[in-house]
Amino acid sequence: MTIGCNFAASILYARLLGLQGFGEYAVVLAYTGVFGLLTNLGQEASLTTFLGEAYGRRDRDALRTVSNYYVTMSFWTGFLMVAMAMLSPILTEWIYGNRAIGILSMLVFASSIIDLPSNFVLIALQTVREIRLLTLLENGKTVLQLLLAALLLFLGYGVAGVLWSSALAAAALTTTTAVIYPRIRRSHDLPSFPEMCGAEDRRAIWKYCKDGLWIALDKSIGALYPNIFLFIFSTRAPLHVVGLLRLAFKLADLPSSFVLNSVSRLASSVLSTLAGQNLALLRQHFVTLTKYTLGLYTLVSLAAAIVVPVFLPLVYGEAFRVAVYPFLVILALQLGFGLHTSTTPVLRVFSKIYLATLFNGVAMLTCITLFFALQTLLPQTRALYVGLLAYHLIVTLLMIPTWNLLRRAQPTRTL
């Protein structure tokens, strides 16, 4: 349902905002996608690993410490987001000559702040395998956001209406999770709200912080794809060009939505739990997961390559037909994504996430360098494709040290 709603939302935004409005929306998301990374302290991504690991051992002291770590880091994340939101109108006036982009961006940061409490509960539900309730909550938020966006767009609120719908849906989910968490906590012996906020072992929390910051750095560098290119385009290209390129990336992400998102969530919790129990079983699941994920992802990508070019102009409108070509190129370049699903959880478990950070950093730097070097010789889009090819080739090589780590190393995390 979430995938369908996201797809319906992209159609709704394209139809009701038009090419120019959709481009403005793309610029706002590109700006917040790049500058919002400065506020990422890694607590959400690392919580999935640390909480799953502690729950797998039924270590309640570790569960309390991990929860306290999340609350502490979320406080500082919220502080940084407020600061970035206040600075955004000034920054966008300097970058684009347009304070309105910064004002709209404040709504994006507000939504992220509101999401912080509910994210903990959603990760906890994932950890204790309350998948049905987790799916209901996530789908409910998505449907609510889509309905609110449709209402506000029909009322003529434009891009602001879309962003307000996200903030309101986030507030509804946070309220709901606050109500249901006490029951979940009692059923699975999770920490209470007072325990989460209480002082714990500061040395253990500092260890979580160090690993979490590495995870944040890795996630931030990874999240620059494709936002950094959309951001670069937004500083020198018309709004409608940015919108078309964003649509191409969005459609190329459909196979990930169908295959990788759910598999990645399962891999993060299952592989983390296995690491504390049986290393041989961890290796077996790693190989099986990688093989089947890559095969399924390739099949879904081939299906998308056939279906999307036919229906894109019919669904989004003739003005968006030109997005077909970049969609096909980006889709082909992203086939290596099927390898990343099981790699990242393993590196987190062994506290080797800096390897992913290193590979991502080198790949991104290579990609950006090629893009800037070639844009004077080639059209901007073709320079982008060359850079993306280099990026994906380098990141795929991360599989080699990950497998070597599984074969030779032992889990070293002590909590």
Secondary structure, DSSP 8 states (H G I E B T S, - for coil): -HHHHHHHHHHHHHHHHHHHHHHHHHHHHHHHHHHGGGG--SHHHHHHHHHHHHHHTT-HHHHHHHHHHHHHHHHHHHHHHHHHHHHHHHHHHHHHS-HHHHHHHHHHHHHHHHHHHHHHHHHHHHHTT-HHHHHHHHHHHHHHHHHHHHHHHHTT-HHHHHHHHHHHHHHHHHHHHHHHHHHHHHHHT---HHHHHS---HHHHHHHHHHHHHHHHHHHHHHHHHHHHHHHHHHHS-HHHHHHHHHHHHHHTHHIIIIIHHHHHHHHHHHHHHHTT-HHHHHHHHHHHHHHHHHHHHHHHHHHHHHHHHHHHHHH-GGGGGGHHHHHHHHHHGGGGGGHHHHHHHHHHTT-HHHHHHHHHHHHHHHHHHHHHHTTTS-HHHHHHHHHHHHHHHHHTTHHHHHHHHHH-------
